Amino acid sequence: MSSEPPLPDTAPAGEFSFRRIAIPAFGPSLLFGIGEGAILPIVPLVVRDLHGSVSMAAFVVTLISLGSLLNNIPASVITMRSGERGAIVAAGLWSALGMALCLLTHSLAPFAAGCFMVGMSQAVYNLARQSYLTEAVPVAYRARAMSTLGGSMRIGMFIGPFVSAAAVHLYGISAAFVVGIVGVLCAAAIGARLPDLEHAVPAGGPAAAPATLRSTLASHRRVFATVGVGVLLVSAVRASRQAVIPLWADHLLLAPAVTSLIYGCAGGIEMLIFYPAGQVMDRKGRRWVAVPSMLIIGAAMLCLPFTRGAVTLLAAATAIGFGNGIGSGLVMTLGADHAPRHGRAYFLGAWRFLSDVGASGGPALLSVLVAGLSLSGGIAATGVMALLAAAMLGRWVPTHSPARR
């Protein structure tokens, strides 16, 4: 058991302090991001060393995302039965086992299985941490908490490859997985110190019927069909942007170093503004960030095919990074806003499933559009998708924040 005092289910905003949960809540996200970021650039290289083809290397990388996508609903069951803290610890241990399998094997099939295990742990960890903060943080601070959660993970993913590069330079390619294992195990150790949540028991009246996955999906089907579809589009656009910038830079015949610099500048902008975006969502409302985020990305995507060099591409990429950065934590915040008290993990599991479907389907749709039309046509279609997401979120996301309502 944790030595920390328990937190109430819905702590009053006046008594809440981020400082109390900062390290146990956000520290694991940073470390989990470092652990996974350390291995992601190395996975395709190891597949090639194991005599896998280029297409097989791409498939094994995809297995990580596929493991997360397919395990979102089972992750909700694990979280409901084990609790948020237990699920976070289990996710860290399972990810470490998957990385250990990748480290110790000399065969392609077990290596692919280890990568799939890492993806599975992503689903459990992401759902459990979101579910925990939904309860632990008052509504008035919710968007800032979710933005910080997403930002800490991004910072970890940014740091991980640099730590991995140093380890690989000194000790060889397998050292990347040692860095990953240390990162996720440290995340599990800190996550084990999360303060317990006190679940309030209503005084008098009949007890609420136990929530099930089917009942939760049925009672919230309208939310999934409206805001949920908008979130799917948001995730598709965000995932596609990661491929759009390098592809267009290659089309412009820019040097790889210049492409990396442009991509890094866009990522740096994203990491700088996640907390101010959360403040705006808390104080003004989710719509004040959701709609501008997609409008900015959509407009920048539509302008991208008209860029003709490094400077203009940098301007468009920076705009895309800014639009994506102000939307940091948006999907998690909207999910937390709509999640019920009973069956919350089931709801968030389905919510994350929609998000992951968009994240997986966006790049796939982009590749189809590029093959059928052209690269500029595919990028423009992604921009139109962003504008459609802005319209849907503008229609279904409330104007004011839940705290003000």
Secondary structure, DSSP 4 states (H G I P E B T S, - for coil): --SSPPEETT--GGG--HHHHHHHHHHHHHHHHHHHHHHTTTHHHHHHHTT--HHHHHHHHHHHHHHHHHTHHHHHHHHHHHHHHHHHHHHHHHHHHHHHHHHH--SHHHHHHHHHHHHHHHHHHHHHHHHHHHHHS-GGGHHHHHHHHHHHHHHHHHHHHHHHHHHHHHH-TTHHHHHHHHHHHHHHHHHTTPPPEE----SSSPPPPPP-HHHHHHHTHHHHHTHHHHHHHHHHHHHHHHHHHHHHHHHTT--HHHHHHHHHHHHHHHHHSHHHHHHHHHHT-THHHHHHHHHHHHHHHHHGGG--SHHHHHHHHHHHHHHHHHTTTHHHHHHHHH--STTHHHHHHHHHHHHHHHHHHHHHHHHHHHHHS-HHHHHHHHHHHHHHHHHHHHHHS-SS-TTT-
